[in-house]
Amino acid sequence: MKKIFGNQIPESVYRKALGNKEKYIRKYGDDSQTEYHLSAENVPAVGDIWNVRGLRFSDSSEVAFDEKSIVIGNIRMGFGHYRISMAIASAAHAMGYDPYWFDLHSLNDSVCGKVIAEQNKLYSMGSRLSQQVPLFNKTVWEPLNSEGFRQLSYNCSDQLTAELMTPVFRDIPRDIPFIAAHVWPAQAAVHAGLENVINVIPDNWPMALHLAEGSLHTVQTPSAYMGYRMLRGMDKDNILLPMPEKDIEYTGHYIDAELVDNIEKDNAERLRRRENGSPMRWLMSVGGAGAQKEIFVSVIHKLIPYIRKKQATLLINVGDHMDVWEDIKKAIPNIGRITREHFDDFGRTKAFAEKALGKEIYGIHAFCHSDIFAAVYTTNLLIRCCDVLITKPGELSFYPVPKLMIKRVGGHEAWGAIRAAEIGDGTYELDTPAQTCAVIGEMQQSDDFLRLMCRSISDANKTGIYNGAYNVIKLAEKRRG
């Protein structure tokens, strides 16, 4: 693309982007003439909950899309884009639609799947390295995530590469609502000729990385709306022409229907447990790259004395990263004595979360599932029965649960913590393990932080801040006519 929202891309930038696209063709081939067809099957874990079906390659076209069908385009890159996709699927099902899950990363036999797999591998490696090598984080990872991905030149390259992903869309009707939880499916869908594409932007920090001209861009916050509308900072040397008003909507936070519908009930339970002297329930969600182990180990050491006295309970979800749990056990050799492991049994995990809504739980409970759907959704299940979520300021920054924000992975995440702190449903970003443990100690001893966060969640809920997933589906309805 030589112009993005009317802004001219320098010829040198365009040629470089074209060269990057041609590099992928040389590496993975050209499948533009390949006839890909799709079938649908229930996805694991959440398939029965929301009647969501995953689209897979097939020898023939086997999916009967109709007026109740919505396709959710995503990729596996960390947990965030899957979690947002789950929020959209949950809201779609609650509103009477049939959601289809279209993971471009899983299409391994296509050029599309191979290109995304390569990019995901590089991103995961960078995330882990940023936590292990401070100099790399300071000089490469933070600048790349806050400024590199922000530039319009980066979007030019992505747009051209997304043209290689269009063959996998041939079975999808042009007028079907296509809701993308990552920009690459959004860009590819637009290039493939789909007419009702909604680009669900995750980050609160405006970056050109997330632009898909031709789609409707949705954002979770007013500051993101203004930043994206004005393409703020997306060219270091020039003031850019803005994104047209018709191409962007502020929706609120993308949250699962079952979490939104139970906000007041779950808040009341948190306060009731505190008043009754029950153990403070902490939920620790490990990021998709398995980074930040030092912080997690410090947190566990801090909480163990409270756990032994039945003043705290710790829930740990390591997602699908069993190696992270093994590393934690090596760092804290005695943790196994007070830990119950819930591994690769989603039915039991679900039953545990439901039981914990009404009964006391003690000790440490560790969760790990090799299936990605179960790995991601376990955190969502446990959110309802926890008191405080310990998380980096990524997509979980926007969830309606009291949050303790540990250090970010990538500069773009900083504004997630800012959003939570300003709403009042989470702490500011805690930069060091010592700061994190200090706040944990204070929250164990005093009630004011928890009460403030619960009150702030209730206030935000009354204004519809957490209704973003519902609002995305309403926009899809409106655009379909």
Summary of the structure (lengths in Angstrom):
residues: 481
radius of gyration: 22.0
end to end distance: 29.4
largest distance: 66.8
contacts: 1690
relative contact order: 0.12
helix: 52%
strand: 15%
